[in-house]
Amino acid sequence: MILYGKKINELIYYLLVDEDDPYVTFKSKNYIQNIMFLVVVARPNFNDEGYIASGGKKKIVGVFYKGNEFASLNPNFVGCVEGALGIREWLESQGHEYIVTDDKEGLNSELEKHIPDLHVLISTPFHPAYVTAERIKKAKNLELLLTAGIGSDHIDLNAAASAGLTVAEVTGSNVVSVAEDELMRILILVRNFLPGYHQAISGEWNVAGIAHRAYDLEGKTIGTVGAGRIGKLLLQRLKPFNCNLLYHDRLKIAPELEKETGAKFEEDLDAMLPKCDVIVINTPLTDKTRYNFNTYINLFK
Ligand SMILES: NC(=O)c1ccc[n+]([C@@H]2O[C@H](COP(=O)([O-])OP(=O)(O)OC[C@H]3O[C@@H](n4cnc5c(N)ncnc54)[C@H](O)[C@@H]3O)[C@@H](O)[C@H]2O)c1
């Protein structure tokens, strides 16, 4: 979990949480449990048994996109309004009020109506509830801004930190999806798949137009800039394709993983880039990683 705006003594509470408690498991990889955990600890207090208690009944607002006709097709499709993240029953059994809407923009929206008295606002990256300084100012009871996924760009982090709010996201919740997506995009691009697909559906048959730049992945050099959770999963997934794998990071990955994947560490980014046929960026965007990759284009193979 990424937590912004927490004071160190508040973070210590997190570490003291009893990991056997089903709803407050700090190291749980279970996405829903992490969300429940974050909601429970919005303002941590210890109860008589020494467990973290929720600090009273909360008004929780979830902002998600509508599932419409697709909502009922898959019981595990919980990221939509109808699925409500799958936590309605649990939240309501704890006595919390849980309001879910997709209506989030403007002063007449459903979200805006609840801003003055909500305690927790949950949102997702692809249908984000924008939390501006003005909304934070109006939200007198607000304690927790939670992204059910990764990314907090929709929140004015400075305003949230000044107001002492916890901003949290469920780190790691979709790293496998991202690594698989990266692998898919590499294959699609290297194989020149999309122009071929468009030809096929439009009844064209110009093989040369596709083949002149369609390649096998085998034998190509793939470099990941960043080998954290996603970068490592990508290296593992690329291993069976018999590529040359390189990675640049501040830290070396474990020797066992280097051995398993055959990936080679490149301390110097400028030295790695010209060796690569494919480069994948897997670092967070910070001042230090705000490389302008366009300036490297002449170095690329
Ligand atoms: N958009 C999405 O849906 C989505 C989903 C998941 C993750 N992400 C983002 O992707 C990024 C990577 O995710 P992750 O889970 O692998 O994160 P991670 O923290 O596990 O890995 C990031 C890696 O980047 C390295 N790094 C950081 N700064 C560096 C620098 N200046 N030079 C070299 N290496 C540096 C770190 O050492 C680390 O190994 C994060 O920013 C995450 O928020 C986005």
The ligand as a Gaussian input file, in Angstrom:
#p B3LYP/6-31G(d) Opt

LIG

0 1
 N       -1.268000       2.685000     -14.449000
 C       -1.450000       1.520000     -13.856000
 O       -2.463000       0.845000     -14.004000
 C       -0.377000       0.999000     -12.980000
 C       -0.533000      -0.245000     -12.399000
 C        0.460000      -0.728000     -11.608000
 C        1.587000       0.060000     -11.407000
 N        1.684000       1.263000     -11.961000
 C        2.864000       2.107000     -11.762000
 O        3.986000       1.481000     -12.385000
 C        5.165000       1.790000     -11.642000
 C        5.917000       0.527000     -11.336000
 O        5.126000      -0.303000     -10.484000
 P        5.792000      -1.398000      -9.575000
 O        4.680000      -2.020000      -8.784000
 O        6.681000      -2.269000     -10.399000
 O        6.664000      -0.475000      -8.629000
 P        7.945000      -0.904000      -7.776000
 O        8.105000       0.148000      -6.740000
 O        7.841000      -2.339000      -7.327000
 O        9.148000      -0.814000      -8.831000
 C        9.670000       0.408000      -9.290000
 C       11.149000       0.190000      -9.542000
 O       11.672000       1.403000     -10.075000
 C       12.954000       1.582000      -9.500000
 N       13.321000       2.993000      -9.551000
 C       12.706000       4.021000      -8.925000
 N       13.359000       5.169000      -9.183000
 C       14.406000       4.856000      -9.983000
 C       15.437000       5.627000     -10.582000
 N       15.553000       6.929000     -10.407000
 N       16.344000       4.966000     -11.344000
 C       16.272000       3.626000     -11.531000
 N       15.305000       2.849000     -10.994000
 C       14.376000       3.461000     -10.224000
 C       12.826000       1.089000      -8.075000
 O       14.096000       0.780000      -7.509000
 C       11.935000      -0.129000      -8.256000
 O       12.671000      -1.323000      -8.421000
 C        4.688000       2.527000     -10.382000
 O        4.828000       3.902000     -10.586000
 C        3.230000       2.166000     -10.280000
 O        2.487000       3.153000      -9.621000
 C        0.741000       1.748000     -12.758000

